């Protein structure tokens, strides 16, 4: 099976929004579990895929359909408050750090636009 076909099959399964176990996905598309894990990792760079760890019973994968968050209506002050509060969080994940980075870029653009 080609890489593109495997990834399309995985996305088709995940599109229902439910939590899928890696073994379930592997069984459905007839590939090994390690192949699924590798493709999920690759797909997560382009799609909002959450991976839950916790062994056989609690772990799984879910596609979150609402990927984009609109921040256009937020003021510069609101963005600064959000960024400050997120930075002060304990036990931040890499996703939160990346979100702070992206919000900071939006803030920079808003500040530049307000100066023009």
N, C-alpha and C positions, 0 to 999 in steps of 0.2 A: 504494500500500500504506500502511496506517495505521501510525503510530509504534508502537502497542502490538503490532501483528502483526510488525513488523520485529524488535522487541526479543524477542518470544516465539520467533521463528525463530532468532535469534542464540543465545539461551539454550539452545534445543533442540540446536543444533549443539555448543555448548561443553559440554553436560552429559556428553559421553563422556570428558571429562578430558584429551583429547589436545591437543597444541599445534596450533592452527589459524592459517594465514596469513590476513591480511586479504583478500587477493585470492580465496582459497578460499571464505571466508564470503560475500563479495560475489557470487561466481559461483553458489554454492548457493542463495542467497535472491533472486537476480536484482535486486540494487541496486548502486549504484556504491560503490567503495572508500571514498570520503569519507563516505558515509552510514553505512557500517559503523563507521568510526573514531568518528564523532560518537555513534552509539548505544552503542558499547563504553564510551566515556567516561562517558556518562550511566548505563549499567548498573553501572559499577564503584563508584558511590556506594552501591548497595544490595547488590551481590554481590561476592564475593571473586574478582575477575578480575585476573590478572597479565598485564601487557603486556610482552613482551620486544622490545627494540629491537636492530637489527643488520642492517637492510637486508632485501632480498628473501630471502636464504638463512637468516638466523638469527633474524629477527624473527617475532613471532606473538603469539597470545593463548591463554590457558588459564584455565578456570574451576576454582578450587580448592574442592572440595566441603566439606571440613572447615573451615568458616569460624570457628567458635567454639572458643576455647581455654578450658578450665575452670581457673580459678585458685582455686576455692572451698577446695580442700584445702591451699593454701599458707598459711604463717604470715605474720604481719606482717613478721618479719625476712627471710623468704625473698623476699617482694615487694620490700622495700627493697633487698636485694642485687641482684635482677634489674634493677630500675629504675636503680640506680647503675651497674651494668655496661653497660647499654644506653646510658645517657647518655655514658659514656666512650668509646663506639665512635667510630672515625674513619669518615668518609664515610657518615654515616647518611642513609637515604632519608626521604622524607616519611612513608612508611608506618611506619617505625620510630619517628619522632617522634610520630605519632598513636597508635601502640601504647603508647609510654611515657606519653602523656597518659591513655589509657584505664586503664592499670595504676595510675597515680597516683590516679585516681578510685576504683578498687576498694580501694586501700590506705586512702584516706580513710574509706571506709565501714567497713572492718574495724577501723580505729583507733577510730571512733565507737562501734561495736558493743562493742568491748572495754572502753570506758569506762562503758558502761551497766550 
